[in-house]
Amino acid sequence: MQNAFEILAGFLDRSEGEVEGRALEKPPAAVQVKLREFARGALPAAEQEPLLVQLRQNRHWIAQLAEEVKALRTRSPNQPPPPL
């Protein structure tokens, strides 16, 4: 059985060129505001479904939503929420 290094070396020999990726982009400012409102439970129902469609199309934006939720959980009870 080949070891993992030999398998990786064989793969790299067969591949052409370098593999390139792209940086994950932050959501536009308007979407960030909607994510913050959604995390707070303040996004109107009519705007929730379009936002969910956008999240399905841009799954990396879910991390931004998670950050908004975390920010709410770590805020002290007496501290006001950050501005929208």
JOLINDA-V115858 format. One record per residue. N is the residue number from 1. RES is the residue in one small letter. PHI is phi in radians with two decimals (NA if undefined). NEAR is the number of other C-alpha atoms within 10 Angstrom. Layout:
n=N res=RES phi=PHI near=NEAR
n=N res=RES phi=PHI near=NEAR
This chain:
n=1 res=m phi=NA near=5
n=2 res=q phi=-1.25 near=6
n=3 res=n phi=-1.42 near=7
n=4 res=a phi=-1.07 near=9
n=5 res=f phi=-1.13 near=9
n=6 res=e phi=-1.14 near=11
n=7 res=i phi=-1.12 near=12
n=8 res=l phi=-1.13 near=10
n=9 res=a phi=-1.08 near=10
n=10 res=g phi=-1.11 near=11
n=11 res=f phi=-1.10 near=11
n=12 res=l phi=-1.13 near=12
n=13 res=d phi=-1.13 near=9
n=14 res=r phi=-1.44 near=8
n=15 res=s phi=-1.38 near=9
n=16 res=e phi=-1.94 near=8
n=17 res=g phi=1.16 near=7
n=18 res=e phi=-1.64 near=7
n=19 res=v phi=-1.59 near=6
n=20 res=e phi=-2.06 near=6
n=21 res=g phi=-2.19 near=6
n=22 res=r phi=-2.28 near=5
n=23 res=a phi=-1.18 near=6
n=24 res=l phi=-1.28 near=9
n=25 res=e phi=-1.53 near=9
n=26 res=k phi=-1.26 near=13
n=27 res=p phi=-1.13 near=17
n=28 res=p phi=-1.02 near=8
n=29 res=a phi=-0.95 near=9
n=30 res=a phi=-1.11 near=8
n=31 res=v phi=-1.25 near=15
n=32 res=q phi=-1.06 near=17
n=33 res=v phi=-1.10 near=15
n=34 res=k phi=-1.15 near=19
n=35 res=l phi=-1.11 near=28
n=36 res=r phi=-1.12 near=23
n=37 res=e phi=-1.12 near=17
n=38 res=f phi=-1.10 near=19
n=39 res=a phi=-1.08 near=18
n=40 res=r phi=-1.41 near=13
n=41 res=g phi=1.41 near=10
n=42 res=a phi=-1.89 near=12
n=43 res=l phi=-1.42 near=16
n=44 res=p phi=-1.00 near=11
n=45 res=a phi=-0.96 near=10
n=46 res=a phi=-1.14 near=8
n=47 res=e phi=-1.68 near=11
n=48 res=q phi=-1.23 near=16
n=49 res=e phi=-1.10 near=11
n=50 res=p phi=-1.05 near=11
n=51 res=l phi=-1.16 near=16
n=52 res=l phi=-1.12 near=14
n=53 res=v phi=-1.10 near=11
n=54 res=q phi=-1.09 near=15
n=55 res=l phi=-1.15 near=17
n=56 res=r phi=-1.16 near=12
n=57 res=q phi=-1.42 near=10
n=58 res=n phi=-2.29 near=14
n=59 res=r phi=-1.02 near=12
n=60 res=h phi=-1.20 near=14
n=61 res=w phi=-1.29 near=19
n=62 res=i phi=-1.06 near=16
n=63 res=a phi=-1.07 near=11
n=64 res=q phi=-1.13 near=16
n=65 res=l phi=-1.08 near=19
n=66 res=a phi=-1.07 near=14
n=67 res=e phi=-1.12 near=14
n=68 res=e phi=-1.11 near=18
n=69 res=v phi=-1.14 near=16
n=70 res=k phi=-1.07 near=12
n=71 res=a phi=-1.06 near=15
n=72 res=l phi=-1.19 near=16
n=73 res=r phi=-1.27 near=10
n=74 res=t phi=-1.60 near=8
n=75 res=r phi=-1.28 near=12
n=76 res=s phi=-1.22 near=10
n=77 res=p phi=-1.03 near=9
n=78 res=n phi=-1.50 near=6
n=79 res=q phi=-1.45 near=7
n=80 res=p phi=-1.22 near=8
n=81 res=p phi=-1.15 near=12
n=82 res=p phi=-1.12 near=9
n=83 res=p phi=-1.15 near=6
n=84 res=l phi=-1.34 near=9
